Amino acid sequence: MSPAMSPSTADPASERLHALDALRGGALLLGIVLHAAMSFVPATPRFWFIQDTHPSLLMGLLTFTIHVFRMTTFFLIAGFFARMSFHRRGIQGFVRDRLQRIGLPLVIGWPILFTPMSLIPIWASHFPNGGWSRTWPPALPNFPLTHLWFIYVLLELYVAMLLLRAAFVWLDASGTWRAAIDRLFAGMMRNPLAPLALAIPIGIAFCLDQRWINVMGVRTPDQSLITNVQAWIGFGTAFGAGWLLHRQIGLLRTIERRWLPHLLLAVVLILICFVLSGVMLSAPGAPKLPVSFASLRLVSAILYAPAIWISTFAVMGLALRFMSGFSPTWRYLADASYWLYLIHLPIVMALQVALSQLDWLGPIKFAIILLVALPPMLASYHLLVRFTFIGVVLNGRRAPREAAPAAAVAGSATP
C-alpha cells in the first residue's frame, strides 16, 4: 500500500471517526423526523398513507430538505466504515459481521414491523384523507421493504464492492491501477468542483427518467426486491466515494475546511429546488406557464443533483468541524439510532392517524408526535437492547453497564 493509500498517514483519525459516527447516527435520526413530518406535507395527490387536516408548508420544506442529503450522506459514511471494517476483520469476519448486523435485522425485523404497518393504513382509511395512496404504483415484483430498504441495498452494495475489489486485486496485482484511482480521486476531492463531479452520474439518471420530479429525490426500492437504476447510481456512487475516502482519510480535512461555502450554496440550491417542486406539481393545472414541463424537469434535475452532493459535503464538513471531540451523548445516540430507526415507523404512523383530525396547527402536532414517540423508543433501547444480545446483534457488542467508553467509536458504527 502506498503512503497516499495508508490511513495511518491521516491526521487525528480518531477525532474524525467521532464526527462521522455521530453523523451516521444523525442521518438515521433525521429519518424519524422525516417520516413524522410526512403526513403534514401539502401535496395533491397525497403520497403518504394519511394527510393531516392541517398541512404545513414549513413541514413540506423540512421533509424536502432532509430528503435531499440524508441517504446520500448515510451511504457515503457506510462505504467509509465498510472499508474500515473489512481491513480490520478480513473478508470472512466482514461477511459474518455484516450478515449479523445488517442481514439478520432485515430477516427478523421485517415481518415483525410490517404487520402493524399494514394494519394502521386500514385504520387511516376510515378518515377522508387516509388509506393507501395509489399515486405512484409500486415497482414489480411488488415486495414492501418499507423503510428497511436501506438495509437491503447495503447488503447488495457490500456484495458488489467485495466482487469489484476481488477483481482489482486479481487484475492489478502491482497496485498500479489502484494508485492511479487514488490520485484521481484525491485530485477531484481537492478541487472545489468535487460535488459537481460526483453529481454527474445521478444527474444523468434524473434527466433520463421521464417521470422524475425533484420531490422524489433518488428513487428508492421500498416496494421492490429489484433495486432500481437510480438507487444503484445515486447510493452506489456515495458508497464507493466513502470506500475511496477511507483509503485517504486526510481528504476529510478538505471537506471540513469547506463546510461554510458548501452550507451556504446548499441552502440556496435547496430553496430554489423547493420552489421548482411547487411549480412542477402545479404544472398540470397551469397550462399558461411560460416554459414547458419538460424544461422545468431538466432545470430541476440539473440543480437537484448538485444540491445532493453539496449538502452532503456541507453536513459532513459541519460534523467534522464541530463534532470531532468525543461526546457521551452523541455516542449514546449513535449507538441507539439503528434500533430507533428500525422500530420507529409503526409508532409514528399510529400517532399520525391519532392526531390527524384534531384542529391543531400542523407543526404543533408534529412536535407532539416526536415528544410522545421518542422517550419510549429510547427507553426500549436502554432496557431491551443496549445491554442485551440484541445490542450485540445490532452494534457488534454488548455495552457495559458503566458509562460508555470513549474508545472504539468506529467499531460500533453501523455499518
LINTAGI-V730359 format. One record per pair of residues at least 24 apart in sequence whose C-alpha atoms are under 10 Angstrom apart, sorted by sequence separation. I is the first residue (numbers start at 0). J is the second residue. If there is no record, write none. Layout:
# LINTAGI-V730359
i=[I:I]
j=[J:J]
This chain:
# LINTAGI-V730359
i=[36:37:204:205:275:347:33:36:37:204:274:346:347:33:36:37:117:203:204:272:273:346:347:35:201:202:272:275:346:33:34:201:204:205:271:272:344:32:33:116:200:201:203:204:272:343:32:33:113:201:202:272:273:343:346:33:113:201:202:271:272:30:33:113:200:201:271:29:32:33:112:113:200:201:269:343:109:110:112:113:199:201:268:269:272:339:342:30:109:112:198:201:268:271:29:30:33:109:197:200:268:269:270:340:29:109:268:269:339:342:109:198:268:269:338:339:26:30:105:108:109:197:198:267:268:338:29:30:197:265:266:269:339:28:29:264:265:268:269:335:336:338:339:26:27:105:264:265:268:335:338:26:27:104:105:197:265:266:337:25:26:105:265:266:335:336:26:105:106:261:264:265:332:335:23:26:27:104:105:263:264:265:334:335:338:22:23:26:103:261:262:263:265:266:338:25:26:101:102:261:262:265:23:24:101:102:260:261:262:264:265:335:22:23:26:100:101:261:262:263:331:335:22:23:102:258:261:262:334:338:23:101:102:188:258:261:262:338:19:23:101:258:259:260:261:19:22:23:258:259:261:262:331:257:258:259:261:262:335:338:20:97:98:184:188:257:258:261:334:337:338:19:20:97:255:258:259:337:19:185:214:254:255:257:258:259:335:184:185:213:214:254:255:257:258:334:335:19:20:94:97:184:213:254:255:256:257:258:334:19:185:189:193:214:215:251:254:255:256:258:333:181:185:188:189:191:213:214:254:255:258:16:94:180:181:184:188:189:190:191:212:213:214:253:254:255:256:257:16:93:94:185:186:189:212:213:251:252:255:256:334:181:182:185:188:189:214:251:254:255:177:181:184:188:191:213:214:254:255:94:152:194:212:213:252:152:212:251:252:151:152:191:334:49:149:151:191:48:49:90:148:149:155:233:237:331:48:81:148:149:152:331:47:48:50:146:147:148:151:152:330:49:145:146:147:148:152:233:237:330:334:48:49:51:52:74:78:82:145:146:148:151:156:160:327:328:330:333:337:48:50:51:52:73:77:81:85:144:145:146:148:155:159:327:337:6:49:50:51:143:144:145:327:334:336:337:49:50:51:74:78:82:142:143:144:145:148:152:156:160:327:330:333:334:49:50:70:74:77:78:81:82:141:142:143:144:152:156:160:325:326:333:334:48:49:50:77:141:142:143:144:155:325:333:47:48:49:141:142:143:149:153:157:324:325:330:47:48:49:74:78:138:140:141:142:152:153:156:160:330:45:47:48:49:137:138:139:140:141:142:152:156:210:212:213:325:45:47:48:137:138:139:140:141:209:212:216:46:47:48:137:138:139:140:149:153:211:212:45:46:47:136:137:138:139:210:211:213:45:46:47:138:206:209:212:213:216:217:44:45:46:138:208:209:211:212:216:44:45:46:138:211:213:214:38:44:206:207:213:217:38:43:44:205:206:212:213:216:205:206:208:206:207:203:205:206:202:205:206:204:205:202:203:202:203:205:201:202:205:201:202:204:202:203:199:201:202:198:201:202:198:200:201:198:199:202:198:199:201:197:198:197:198:195:196:198:194:195:197:198:194:195:197:198:34:193:194:195:196:197:192:194:195:194:195:193:194:30:193:194:192:194:194:193:67:71:67:70:66:67:68:66:67:70:63:64:66:67:63:66:62:63:63:59:78:78:81:82:78:79:80:74:75:78:79:82:83:74:75:77:78:79:81:82:73:74:75:76:77:78:79:80:81:82:71:72:74:75:76:77:78:79:80:82:83:70:71:74:75:76:77:78:79:82:83:70:71:73:74:75:76:77:78:79:80:81:82:71:72:73:74:75:76:77:78:79:80:71:72:74:75:76:78:79:70:71:74:75:78:79:73:74:75:76:72:75:76:79:0:1:4:0:1:4:3:1:2:0:1:4:0:3:4:3:1:3:150:147:146:147:146:146:68:146:67:146:145:64:68:64:67:65:64:67:63:64:63:64:60:63:64:60:63:60:63:59:60:129:123:119:123:126:129:118:119:122:128:116:117:120:123:124:128:112:115:116:119:120:123:126:127:112:115:116:119:122:123:126:111:112:113:114:115:118:119:122:109:112:113:116:119:120:123:15:108:112:115:116:119:15:104:108:112:115:42:72:9:12:15:44:67:71:72:75:105:9:11:12:15:43:67:70:71:104:6:9:10:11:42:43:68:69:72:73:4:6:7:8:9:10:12:42:67:68:71:72:76:4:5:6:7:8:9:10:15:67:68:71:72:75:4:5:6:7:8:9:10:66:67:68:69:70:71:72:4:5:6:7:9:10:64:67:68:69:72:3:4:5:6:9:64:67:68:72:2:3:4:5:67:68:2:3:4:65:68:69:0:3:64:68:153:150:104:26:104:100:103:104:100:103:100:101:22:23:99:100:101:22:25:99:100:101:98:99:100:22:97:99:100:19:22:96:97:99:18:19:21:22:96:18:20:21:96:97:18:19:49:96:18:19:22:48:51:17:18:21:50:51:54:17:18:20:21:49:50:52:53:15:16:18:19:20:48:49:51:52:53:58:15:18:19:21:25:28:48:51:52:53:57:58:14:15:17:18:21:24:28:31:50:51:52:53:55:56:57:16:17:18:24:27:30:49:50:51:52:53:54:55:56:15:16:17:18:21:22:24:25:26:28:29:51:52:53:54:55:58:14:15:16:17:18:21:24:25:27:28:31:35:52:53:54:14:15:16:17:20:21:24:27:28:30:31:34:35:51:52:53:13:14:20:21:23:24:26:27:30:31:34:38:51:12:13:14:18:21:22:23:24:25:27:28:29:31:35:36:37:53:11:13:17:18:20:21:24:27:28:31:35:39:101:17:20:21:23:24:27:30:31:34:35:38:51:100:101:19:20:23:26:27:30:34:37:38:100:21:24:28:32:35:36:17:24:31:35:39:97:34:38:97:96:39:40:39:38:39:87:36:39:84:36:39:83:84:38:83:36:37:84:35:36:80:35:36:80:84:35:80:81:35:36:80:81:32:35:36:80:81:32:35:80:77:79:32:76:77:78:32:35:76:77:31:76:73:74:31:73:31:21:17:20:24:17:19:20:23:24:17:18:19:20:23:16:17:20:21:23:16:17:20:13:16:19:20:13:14:15:16:20:13:17:13:16]
j=[60:61:228:229:299:371:58:61:62:229:299:371:372:59:62:63:143:229:230:298:299:372:373:62:228:229:299:302:373:61:62:229:232:233:299:300:372:61:62:145:229:230:232:233:301:372:62:63:143:231:232:302:303:373:376:64:144:232:233:302:303:62:65:145:232:233:303:62:65:66:145:146:233:234:302:376:143:144:146:147:233:235:302:303:306:373:376:65:144:147:233:236:303:306:65:66:69:145:233:236:304:305:306:376:66:146:305:306:376:379:147:236:306:307:376:377:65:69:144:147:148:236:237:306:307:377:69:70:237:305:306:309:379:69:70:305:306:309:310:376:377:379:380:68:69:147:306:307:310:377:380:69:70:147:148:240:308:309:380:69:70:149:309:310:379:380:71:150:151:306:309:310:377:380:69:72:73:150:151:309:310:311:380:381:384:69:70:73:150:308:309:310:312:313:385:73:74:149:150:309:310:313:72:73:150:151:309:310:311:313:314:384:72:73:76:150:151:311:312:313:381:385:73:74:153:309:312:313:385:389:75:153:154:240:310:313:314:390:72:76:154:311:312:313:314:73:76:77:312:313:315:316:385:312:313:314:316:317:390:393:76:153:154:240:244:313:314:317:390:393:394:76:77:154:312:315:316:394:77:243:272:312:313:315:316:317:393:243:244:272:273:313:314:316:317:393:394:79:80:154:157:244:273:314:315:316:317:318:394:80:246:250:254:275:276:312:315:316:317:319:394:243:247:250:251:253:275:276:316:317:320:79:157:243:244:247:251:252:253:254:275:276:277:316:317:318:319:320:80:157:158:249:250:253:276:277:315:316:319:320:398:246:247:250:253:254:279:316:319:320:243:247:250:254:257:279:280:320:321:161:219:261:279:280:319:220:280:319:320:220:221:260:403:119:219:221:261:119:120:161:219:220:226:304:308:402:120:153:220:221:224:403:120:121:123:219:220:221:224:225:403:123:219:220:221:222:226:307:311:404:408:123:124:126:127:149:153:157:220:221:223:226:231:235:402:403:405:408:412:124:126:127:128:149:153:157:161:220:221:222:224:231:235:403:413:83:126:127:128:220:221:222:404:411:413:414:127:128:129:152:156:160:220:221:222:223:226:230:234:238:405:408:411:412:128:129:149:153:156:157:160:161:220:221:222:223:231:235:239:404:405:412:413:128:129:130:157:221:222:223:224:235:405:413:128:129:130:222:223:224:230:234:238:405:406:411:129:130:131:156:160:220:222:223:224:234:235:238:242:412:128:130:131:132:220:221:222:223:224:225:235:239:293:295:296:408:129:131:132:221:222:223:224:225:293:296:300:131:132:133:222:223:224:225:234:238:296:297:131:132:133:222:223:224:225:296:297:299:132:133:134:225:293:296:299:300:303:304:132:133:134:226:296:297:299:300:304:133:134:135:227:300:302:303:128:134:296:297:303:307:129:134:135:296:297:303:304:307:297:298:300:299:300:297:299:300:297:300:301:300:301:299:300:300:301:303:300:301:304:301:302:304:303:304:301:303:304:301:304:305:302:304:305:303:304:307:304:305:307:304:305:305:306:304:305:307:304:305:307:308:305:306:308:309:146:305:306:307:308:309:305:307:308:308:309:308:309:146:309:310:309:311:312:312:213:217:214:217:214:215:216:215:216:219:213:214:216:217:214:217:214:215:216:214:234:235:238:239:236:237:238:233:234:237:238:241:242:234:235:237:238:239:241:242:234:235:236:237:238:239:240:241:242:243:233:234:236:237:238:239:240:241:242:244:245:233:234:237:238:239:240:241:242:245:246:234:235:237:238:239:240:241:242:243:244:245:246:236:237:238:239:240:241:242:243:244:245:237:238:240:241:242:244:245:237:238:241:242:245:246:241:242:243:244:241:244:245:248:173:174:177:174:175:178:178:177:178:177:178:181:178:181:182:182:181:185:341:340:340:341:341:342:265:343:265:344:344:265:269:266:269:269:269:272:269:270:270:272:269:272:273:270:273:273:276:273:274:352:348:345:349:352:355:345:346:349:355:344:345:348:351:352:356:341:344:345:348:349:352:355:356:342:345:346:349:352:353:356:342:343:344:345:346:349:350:353:341:344:345:348:351:352:355:248:341:345:348:349:352:249:338:342:346:349:277:307:245:248:251:280:303:307:308:311:341:246:248:249:252:280:304:307:308:341:244:247:248:249:280:281:306:307:310:311:243:245:246:247:248:249:251:281:306:307:310:311:315:244:245:246:247:248:249:250:255:307:308:311:312:315:245:246:247:248:249:250:251:307:308:309:310:311:312:313:246:247:248:249:251:252:306:309:310:311:314:246:247:248:249:252:307:310:311:315:246:247:248:249:311:312:247:248:249:310:313:314:246:249:310:314:414:414:389:314:392:389:392:393:390:393:391:392:314:315:391:392:393:315:318:392:393:394:392:393:394:317:392:394:395:315:318:392:393:395:315:316:318:319:393:316:318:319:394:395:317:318:348:395:318:319:322:348:351:318:319:322:351:352:355:319:320:322:323:351:352:354:355:318:319:321:322:323:351:352:354:355:356:361:319:322:323:325:329:332:352:355:356:357:361:362:319:320:322:323:326:329:333:336:355:356:357:358:360:361:362:322:323:324:330:333:336:355:356:357:358:359:360:361:362:322:323:324:325:328:329:331:332:333:335:336:358:359:360:361:362:365:322:323:324:325:326:329:332:333:335:336:339:343:360:361:362:323:324:325:326:329:330:333:336:337:339:340:343:344:360:361:362:323:324:330:331:333:334:336:337:340:341:344:348:361:323:324:325:329:332:333:334:335:336:338:339:340:342:346:347:348:364:323:325:329:330:332:333:336:339:340:343:347:351:413:330:333:334:336:337:340:343:344:347:348:351:364:413:414:333:334:337:340:341:344:348:351:352:414:336:339:343:347:350:351:333:340:347:351:355:413:351:355:414:414:360:361:361:361:362:410:361:364:409:362:365:409:410:365:410:364:365:412:364:365:409:365:366:410:414:366:411:412:367:368:412:413:365:368:369:413:414:366:369:414:412:414:368:412:413:414:369:372:413:414:369:414:413:414:372:414:373:408:405:408:412:406:408:409:412:413:407:408:409:410:413:407:408:411:412:414:408:409:412:406:409:412:413:407:408:409:410:414:408:412:409:412]
